[in-house]
Amino acid sequence: MDKFNLPKGDFDSFILIADSKVFKKSSAAFEIAKHLNGWPKIIIPFSILPHSLTDIIYDLVAKNRYKFFGKKDACRIPTKDEKSKFL
């Protein structure tokens, strides 16, 4: 966190650090989508829009994620195959 001058607490978003570059909010989502298969790739064309606009949309989705996607009472346990993708 010190290396990239990032705060050590009080985050309101996720941050991706890849190839010594820092990606925040919508930029991080676009960068991650590039490496995923399936429907997440549909957001990549929106990366040409100004970050100020895409970050507003990111914040709107983040604020309303439970309305859009629902909320579970418990976390799903990853399958054996999925566990291999985590550190």
Phi, psi and omega in degrees: 000319179297319182303326183252013179056043181255148178294150183266358179204178176060048178279144173243014182201178172257156182233136176247130173245116182221132180051043179061021175246145180256129177240133180236154175045238186296326179298320178294319179297317179296317181295318179294319180301329178299334185257003181256161175256159174085209189300331180302336181294343182293342180276344185303317179301334179288351181292348178281345179287158178300140181299330179298322178287312182293330176290326175297316178295317177303312180298321179296314178295316180299318181293328185249019186301324180289327175293319183283319190246352181085170181224135180262154177284336181216154178285143177285140177276126181295150175289170179301319179295319180292325180300329182292346181270355182254151176283000000 
